Amino acid sequence: MILTVTPNPSLDRTYEVPALDRGEVLRATAERMDPGGKGVNVSRAVAAAGRRTVAVLPLGGAPGALVAELLAGQGIEVAPVPVAGATRSNIALAEPDGTLTKINAPGPELTSVESQSLLSAIRTHAGAAAWIACCGSLPRGLAPEWYAELVARAHLAGARIALDTSGPSLLAALRERPDVVKPNAEELAQAVGRPLATVGDAVKAAEELRTYGARTVLASLGADGQLLVSDAGTWFGFAAVTAVRSNVGAGDASLAGFLAAGGEGPEALASAVAHGAAAVRLPGSVMPSPSDLDPSAVTVTADIPVDRPLTEPAS
């Protein structure tokens, strides 16, 4: 079982529009409504693969009730923590060329009692988990050190932790030595305080995160592929994608594929790349099922193309 923790979940509405014309009335050609949040997406991808997952998340108001209903409909066990504030609603506008414009609401402010209730719910379900995936931004009311406390508690209980967050929350948690961290290129650049222009720059930044405390770094480089840096070695994985429909949740699908394949080594990286490549070909934040994957299109190598420029340099 993979346990996911999403401290700031959302109800996500995605609209496909012909073009994003500012100040005009936009008529959507398609729309979707999905339960959102990075940890939620990991659970959705794990469930789509036929694996058991439990999603721990604070939920409040009518949007929270709808998130729980949608998750249950996808075969996900929900461990809700009731909160007074309403779960946030996010909006994404997707254009035909793959450009995505997102409006993310801040979400409710959690009280100290609600924060402790969230930690208690995690502890209740942690014993049965092969991995605990802690993902996304922290809501108002939770200090940047909250993830660090969670990692420390999980390790005391013998659990393995995968952490997907950024900024002060990531840096604070590194001292507790999370088993896996999964930054994208921008988050990686932010963590080390310098721009990344090549794959080699990303490798050096990932190695630096390991000196700060991360045991393994799984770095998403967007269209350029993914990096895996650990004690066992460094690998680079990529898959050509000819048509991008939506990149919402692609990184979350990658993390789900990585953990479902064991969470270590080149085989897990290949699974991560296959899941990420499949996700960008799907609408909205739809998570890929096994039939969407194309493992034959994935290449994983220990011969790192250190001089390859990043398509989108990170600053």
N, C-alpha and C positions, 0 to 999 in steps of 0.2 A: 504494500500500500504506500502511496505517496501522499503525504499530508501537505496541504498548501495553506499559507497564511497570507491574507490580503488585508492589511490594516485600513486601507481606504478604497473599498470596492465602489463600483458604479453601475448604473444602468446606462448602457451605451446605445445611442441611436445613430445609425450610419445612413446617409443619403447620397446616392449617386447622382451627380449633376453634369450636364453637358459642358459647362464652364463656370468658373467662379467669377462672376461679374459683380464687383463691389457696388453697392447702392441699388442693385436691380432686384426684381422679384425672380427667384430661382425656382424652377419646377423640376422636382426630382424625377428621375426615370426609374428608380428603384429605392427601396428602403429596407432596413433591417433593425431589429431591436435585440440586443444581446446582453447577458450579464457581463460586466466588465471589471477590469483590474488585473494586474499582471499575474498574481497568484491564481485568480479565478480562471484566467486563460490557460495556465499550466494545467489546472485540474480538468478543464474542458478537453485539452489535447490528450491527456492521459486517459480520460474516459472514452474518447473517440477511438483510442487504440485498444479498448476492451480491458483496460487495467482498472483496478480499484483505486479510488482517490477520495479523500475527505477534505472538504474546504472549510477552514475556520475563518470567519469574517464577521465584523460588526455590521449589523443591519438595523435600519430604522425607517419608520414611516412606510407609505405605500410603495415608493421605489424599492425599498429593502425587501418588502414582501414579494414583489415581482421578481427581483433577483433570485430569491430563494426558490420560487416556483419554476423559473426558467432553468436553474441549475439542476433541480430535481428531475425535470423533464429530460435532461441529458444524461441521466444515470449517475449523477454526482451526489454523494452523501454530504449534506450540508450540516455544519455545526455552527449555528448562528449565535452570536453574542448580541443580545438586545441592547440598543443604545437609544438615547432620547432624541437625538437629531436624525433628520431624514438622510438616507443614503443619497449621494450626489447623482446627478444625471449629466452625461457628457454627450457632445454632438460631434460627428465627423462628417465632412463633406469630401467625397471622393470624385475626382475628375477622370476622364477616360485615359489620360496619359499616366495615371498612377499617382498624380499629385494629391496629397491628402492634407486637408485643413482641419485641425481639431480645436474644439473649445472644451476645455476641462474645467469643471466646477471644483471649488476647494474642498467640499465635503464637510461633514459635521465635526464639531470639536468634541473630543472624547474627554470624559472626566477621569480622575485618578481611579475611581471605583471601576469604571468601564475598562480602563487600561489593565487593571489587575484581573478583571473577568476574562479578558482576551487571553492573557497569559495562562490563566487557569484552564481555559478550554483547550489550549495547545497542549498543556501538560496531560490532560485527560486522554488525548488521542495519540500522543507521541510514542507510546510504548509499542504500538503496532506498526509504526511507520518505518519503511526502509530508508526514506529520505523525508526531510522537512524542507520545503521550498518556501522561503520568506521573500515576498516580492512587492515592489512598488514603493511609492512615496508614503511617508507617515502623515496621518491626519493631524490637524490642529489638536493640541493637548498632549501629544506624545513627543518627548524630547528626542533629539538625535541619537541619544544613547540607548533608546528603547530596543533597537535591533541588537545592540551589543549585549544587553541583558538577556535577550531571548537566546542568542547563540550560546552564551555561557550556561544558561539553564539547560539547553538541549544537550550540550556536551556532557554535563554532569549526569544526565539521564541516559547517556550512551547513544544518542541519536546523531545522524549526519545531517549537516545543514548546507543548503545551497541558498545563496543570498543574491538577489537581483534588486539593487537599489543604487543610489548615487549620492554625491555631495557629502555633507557632514555625516549623514547616517552611515554611508559606506565606510568612511574613514574611521569613525568611532568603532564600528563593528570589527574592523580588521585586527584590532588588538586581541580579540577573542578567538582568532584563527578559524574563521569559517572554512568548511571543507571545499566549497566551490563558490566563487563569485563570478557573476556574468554581466560585465559592463559592455555597453556598445562603444564605438570609437569616441564619441563625444564625452561619454562618462569616463572613459579611460584617460583621455586628455585632461579632463577636469581634475581627476584624482591625482595625477602626477604633476599638474601645473605647467604643462608645456604642450605645444601643438604637435600633432601627428600627421606626417605627410606621406609616409611609406609603410608598407607592411613591417619592415624592420623596426621602424619607430614604435609600432604597436607592440611588437615582441618585447622590446626593451621596457616599455611601460608596464606590460603584464608581468615581466620579471621583477620590476620595482614593486608592484603590488604584493608580490610574494614575499619580498623582504619586509614589507609592512605587516605581514601576517597571513595573507591568503594562502591556503595550501594548493589550490588549483585555480587557474583563471581560464574561463571560457569567454572569449571576447568576440562579439559580433561586429564585423566590419562592413555590414550592409551588403551591397552588390559585390564587394570584393571577397566575401567568404567569411570564415571563422578561424580563430586561433585557439589552440588548447596548449596551455603551458603548465607543467606540473613537475614533480620530482622524477617521474618516469620519462619525461622528454617533452619536446615541443613539436606540434603538428599543425599543418595548415590544411583546411578543407574548403572546397568550393563546389558549386554546381551552377551551370548556366541556366538562366531563366529568361525566356524570350519575351514573355508578356507579364507585366506586373499589374494586378488588379487592385490590390490593397495590401499595404505592409503593416496594418494594424495587427498586433499580436504575433508577428512573425518571430520576434525574439523570444516570446513566451513559448511558442510552439517548439522552438529550438531547444530551450531548456528542458521542456517536457520530454523531447526525444532523447536528449542526453541522459537524463535521470532514468528513463524507462529502459535504456540500454546499459544500465549499470553505473553510470556516472564517472567513468574513468577510461582512459586509453583511446586509441584511434577509432575503434569500433563505435564507441559512444559519440565521438565527434562526427563520424559519418552519419549516424542517426540524427544528430542535431542539425546538420546541414540539410539532410533530406527533408526533415520536418519544416525547417525555415523556408526552403525553396518551394515546398508545396503550399505553405500558408499564404505566400504573396500572390499565388495564382487564384486564390479564393476571394469571394466578396466579403466586405466588412471585416469582422473579426472571427470569421468562421475558422475553426480549427481543423486541420487535416485528419482524415481517417487513413488506415493502412492502404486503401485503394488509391489514395491521392499521391502516395509516395513513389518516387522513382529512384531507388538506390543505385541503379546503373549509371545515372547521370552525375553521381557524386565522386569526386576525387579527393583523397586524403593522402598527404605526403609529409615526410619529415624533412624534405628538401625545401626549406622556407624561401620564398621569393622576396628576400629582404629589400631589394631595390625597387620593387613594384610600387608605383605611386598609388595612393588611395584615390578612388574615384571621387569621393567626397572627403577631402582632408578635414581633420578634426582640430578645432582650435580651443 
